[in-house]
Amino acid sequence: MTFDKNSFSLAGKVALITGGARGIGQFYSIALSKYGADIFVVSASQKGWEDTTQKVEANGQKVAFLQQDITNPDAADDIVAAAVAEFGHLDILINNAGVQLRNDVLDFKDEDWRSVIDVNLNGLYYLSHAAAKVMAKQQHGKIINIGSMQSYRAGKRIFPYTASKHAVMGLTKAYADALAPYHIQVNGLAPGYISTEMTKPLQEDPVRGPEIAAHIPSGDWGQPEQLMGPMVFLASEASDYVTGVMLPVDGGYLLR
C-alpha cells in the first residue's frame, strides 16, 4: 500500500450509521460524506432527516434513511439488506445509536437495565454480525463501535450504560480478532465530554460541570467537530493495520 492523501478517501464507499441523523451521529454522517462516502442512516424516528439530507448532499454524496428500532427481532438483517439494496454494497458500519438512563443504585429498575442493554449492546452485536456476513464476502470492511469514557470508568448512577460500554470494548476486540482473516477492521471511538444540546444540562450543573472541566487537562469540553477526523481515519484505508482498538477522543480526560 502506498500512503498518500487518497489513503483517507472514502470515494465509492457506503457507510451505515445508526442514529446518524441527530447529535454527534450527524457529525459522523457529515464527516464521512465530506470524504466521499454515501450514507445510509438508521434511526428510530425521522427527526433530523431533512437537515442531514441537505448537509450530506451539499458534500456531493447520496443519503438514504430507514426508520427502524434496532432492538426489534430480525432488525439487523433487515437493516443491512436495506442498505445493500439501496447502494449495492456495504463498506462501513458505525454503531452509534445509544441510550442512557440514570437512577440511584437501590432504585434502579430492571426494565431500565434491559432497555439500555438492548440498544447499546444487543443492537450493536446483532448489527455487527449481519454486516460482517456481507463484508466477509467482499473481503473488506470497517466496523466502528462508539464507546464512552464509561468504557473505562465507573458510572455510579448509570449502571446499564457503564456495563454496556465496557462490553462494547470487549466486543470490539472479539470481533476484531475473529474478522481479521476477512480483512475487516473493527475498532471503537470513545468520545470524552463533548459539548452538545444533550450534555448542556451537565455542563451547566453547578457541581458536576466544574468537576468535569477540572478533570480535563485543557479545561475545555470537546466539540463534535473534533470527533470527525478520528472517525474518517478509522473508516479509511489509512487505518487498515489498526484493529481491536478503542480510541479515546477526550482531550486527555483519562490521564487523570
C-alpha positions as CSV (number, residue, x, y, z in Angstrom):
1,M,0.0,0.0,0.0
2,T,1.2,3.5,-0.9
3,F,0.4,6.2,1.6
4,D,-0.8,9.5,0.2
5,K,-3.7,11.9,0.7
6,N,-6.0,9.4,-1.1
7,S,-5.4,7.0,1.9
8,F,-8.2,8.9,3.7
9,S,-10.6,9.0,0.7
10,L,-13.9,7.2,1.1
11,A,-14.9,7.6,-2.5
12,G,-17.1,4.8,-3.6
13,K,-17.7,3.6,-0.1
14,V,-21.1,3.1,1.6
15,A,-21.4,3.8,5.4
16,L,-24.3,2.6,7.5
17,I,-24.7,4.8,10.6
18,T,-27.2,4.1,13.4
19,G,-28.5,7.3,14.9
20,G,-26.8,9.2,12.1
21,A,-29.3,12.0,11.7
22,R,-29.0,13.7,15.0
23,G,-26.5,14.8,17.6
24,I,-23.0,13.5,17.3
25,G,-24.1,10.8,14.9
26,Q,-25.0,13.5,12.3
27,F,-21.4,14.8,12.5
28,Y,-20.2,11.3,11.6
29,S,-22.5,11.3,8.6
30,I,-21.2,14.7,7.5
31,A,-17.6,13.7,8.1
32,L,-17.7,10.6,6.0
33,S,-19.7,12.2,3.2
34,K,-17.0,15.0,3.1
35,Y,-14.5,12.3,2.2
36,G,-16.7,10.7,-0.5
37,A,-18.9,8.1,1.2
38,D,-22.6,7.6,0.6
39,I,-24.6,7.4,3.8
40,F,-27.4,5.1,5.0
41,V,-28.9,6.3,8.2
42,V,-31.0,4.1,10.6
43,S,-32.9,5.8,13.3
44,A,-35.9,5.2,15.5
45,S,-37.6,8.4,14.3
46,Q,-37.4,10.7,11.3
47,K,-36.1,13.6,13.3
48,G,-33.1,15.3,11.6
49,W,-33.6,13.5,8.3
50,E,-34.2,16.7,6.2
51,D,-31.3,18.6,7.8
52,T,-29.0,15.6,7.3
53,T,-30.0,15.2,3.7
54,Q,-29.1,18.8,3.0
55,K,-25.7,18.5,4.7
56,V,-24.7,15.2,3.1
57,E,-25.9,16.3,-0.4
58,A,-24.0,19.5,0.0
59,N,-20.9,17.3,0.1
60,G,-21.9,15.8,-3.2
61,Q,-23.0,12.4,-1.8
62,K,-26.2,10.4,-1.6
63,V,-28.0,9.6,1.6
64,A,-30.9,7.2,2.4
65,F,-32.8,6.6,5.6
66,L,-34.6,3.7,7.3
67,Q,-36.8,4.2,10.3
68,Q,-36.2,1.1,12.4
69,D,-35.9,0.1,16.1
70,I,-32.6,-1.7,16.1
71,T,-33.8,-3.9,19.1
72,N,-36.7,-5.4,17.0
73,P,-36.3,-9.1,16.2
74,D,-34.6,-9.6,12.8
75,A,-33.9,-5.8,12.6
76,A,-30.2,-6.3,11.9
77,D,-30.6,-8.5,8.9
78,D,-33.4,-6.2,7.5
79,I,-31.2,-3.1,8.0
80,V,-28.2,-4.5,6.3
81,A,-30.3,-5.9,3.5
82,A,-31.9,-2.4,3.0
83,A,-28.5,-0.7,2.8
84,V,-27.2,-3.2,0.3
85,A,-30.5,-2.9,-1.8
86,E,-30.1,0.9,-1.8
87,F,-26.4,1.2,-2.6
88,G,-25.3,-2.2,-3.8
89,H,-22.7,-2.9,-1.1
90,L,-21.7,-2.0,2.4
91,D,-18.2,-1.0,3.4
92,I,-18.5,0.8,6.8
93,L,-20.7,0.2,9.8
94,I,-20.8,2.8,12.6
95,N,-22.7,1.5,15.7
96,N,-23.6,4.9,17.1
97,A,-27.1,4.5,18.5
98,G,-27.2,4.6,22.2
99,V,-29.3,5.4,25.2
100,Q,-28.5,6.3,28.8
101,L,-30.8,6.2,31.9
102,R,-29.8,7.1,35.4
103,N,-31.0,6.4,38.9
104,D,-29.7,5.8,42.4
105,V,-28.3,2.3,43.0
106,L,-31.2,1.0,45.2
107,D,-33.9,2.5,42.9
108,F,-32.6,1.3,39.6
109,K,-35.4,-0.5,37.7
110,D,-35.0,-3.8,35.9
111,E,-36.8,-2.6,32.8
112,D,-34.4,0.3,32.5
113,W,-31.5,-2.1,32.6
114,R,-33.0,-4.2,29.9
115,S,-33.9,-1.3,27.6
116,V,-30.3,0.2,27.8
117,I,-28.6,-3.2,27.2
118,D,-30.9,-3.9,24.3
119,V,-29.9,-0.8,22.4
120,N,-26.3,-0.3,23.4
121,L,-25.1,-3.9,23.4
122,N,-27.5,-6.3,21.8
123,G,-28.3,-4.0,18.9
124,L,-24.6,-3.4,18.3
125,Y,-23.9,-7.2,18.5
126,Y,-26.5,-8.3,16.0
127,L,-25.9,-5.5,13.6
128,S,-22.2,-6.1,13.6
129,H,-22.9,-9.8,12.9
130,A,-25.2,-9.1,10.0
131,A,-22.8,-6.6,8.5
132,A,-19.9,-8.9,8.9
133,K,-21.6,-11.5,6.7
134,V,-21.7,-9.0,3.8
135,M,-18.2,-7.7,4.4
136,A,-16.7,-11.2,4.6
137,K,-17.9,-12.0,1.1
138,Q,-16.4,-8.7,-0.1
139,Q,-13.1,-9.4,1.8
140,H,-13.0,-5.9,3.2
141,G,-14.9,-3.7,5.7
142,K,-14.8,-1.4,8.7
143,I,-16.9,-1.7,11.8
144,I,-16.6,1.2,14.2
145,N,-18.3,1.0,17.6
146,I,-19.0,4.1,19.7
147,G,-17.7,3.6,23.2
148,S,-17.5,6.2,26.0
149,M,-15.5,7.3,29.0
150,Q,-17.6,4.7,30.7
151,S,-15.9,2.1,28.7
152,Y,-13.0,2.7,31.1
153,R,-14.6,4.2,34.3
154,A,-17.4,3.6,36.7
155,G,-20.7,5.4,36.5
156,K,-22.4,5.0,39.8
157,R,-25.9,6.2,38.6
158,I,-25.8,4.7,35.0
159,F,-25.2,1.0,35.7
160,P,-26.5,-0.5,32.4
161,Y,-24.8,2.3,30.4
162,T,-21.4,1.6,32.1
163,A,-21.9,-2.2,31.7
164,S,-22.8,-1.8,28.0
165,K,-19.9,0.4,27.2
166,H,-17.4,-1.9,28.9
167,A,-18.9,-4.7,26.9
168,V,-18.6,-2.6,23.6
169,M,-14.9,-2.5,24.2
170,G,-14.8,-6.3,24.7
171,L,-16.9,-7.0,21.6
172,T,-14.7,-4.7,19.6
173,K,-11.7,-6.8,20.5
174,A,-13.5,-10.1,19.9
175,Y,-14.9,-9.1,16.6
176,A,-11.5,-7.6,15.5
177,D,-9.8,-10.9,16.2
178,A,-12.5,-13.0,14.6
179,L,-12.9,-10.9,11.4
180,A,-9.2,-10.1,10.7
181,P,-8.8,-13.1,8.3
182,Y,-11.6,-11.4,6.2
183,H,-9.7,-8.1,6.0
184,I,-12.3,-6.4,8.2
185,Q,-11.0,-4.0,10.8
186,V,-13.1,-3.5,13.9
187,N,-12.3,-0.5,16.1
188,G,-14.0,1.8,18.6
189,L,-14.2,5.5,19.2
190,A,-14.7,6.7,22.7
191,P,-15.8,10.4,22.9
192,G,-14.9,12.3,26.0
193,Y,-17.1,15.1,27.4
194,I,-18.4,16.7,24.2
195,S,-20.5,19.9,24.2
196,T,-23.9,19.2,22.7
197,E,-27.5,20.0,23.4
198,M,-27.8,16.7,25.3
199,T,-24.8,17.4,27.6
200,K,-25.7,21.1,28.1
201,P,-27.5,20.4,31.5
202,L,-24.4,18.6,32.7
203,Q,-22.1,21.4,31.6
204,E,-24.4,23.9,33.5
205,D,-24.7,21.8,36.6
206,P,-23.1,23.9,39.3
207,V,-21.3,20.9,40.8
208,R,-20.6,18.4,38.0
209,G,-19.9,21.0,35.3
210,P,-16.8,22.4,37.1
211,E,-15.7,19.0,38.3
212,I,-15.6,17.6,34.7
213,A,-13.9,20.7,33.3
214,A,-11.2,20.5,36.0
215,H,-10.6,16.8,35.1
216,I,-9.8,17.7,31.5
217,P,-6.1,18.9,31.2
218,S,-7.0,21.8,29.0
219,G,-10.1,22.6,31.0
220,D,-12.2,22.6,27.8
221,W,-15.1,20.4,26.8
222,G,-14.7,18.9,23.3
223,Q,-16.7,20.0,20.3
224,P,-18.4,17.5,18.0
225,E,-16.2,18.5,15.1
226,Q,-13.2,17.2,16.9
227,L,-14.6,13.7,16.5
228,M,-14.8,13.9,12.7
229,G,-11.1,13.5,11.9
230,P,-10.7,10.3,14.1
231,M,-13.8,8.9,12.6
232,V,-12.6,9.4,9.0
233,F,-9.3,7.8,9.9
234,L,-10.9,4.7,11.4
235,A,-13.2,4.4,8.3
236,S,-10.5,4.8,5.7
237,E,-7.6,2.7,4.3
238,A,-5.2,4.8,6.4
239,S,-6.2,2.6,9.4
240,D,-6.0,-0.8,7.6
241,Y,-3.4,-2.1,10.0
242,V,-5.3,-0.8,13.1
243,T,-7.8,-3.2,14.6
244,G,-9.2,-4.0,18.1
245,V,-8.5,-0.5,19.4
246,M,-10.8,1.8,21.4
247,L,-9.6,5.3,20.6
248,P,-10.4,7.9,23.3
249,V,-11.0,11.4,21.9
250,D,-11.2,13.0,25.3
251,G,-8.7,15.9,25.5
252,G,-6.8,13.8,27.9
253,Y,-9.6,13.2,30.4
254,L,-8.4,9.6,31.1
255,L,-4.9,10.9,32.0
256,R,-6.2,11.9,35.4
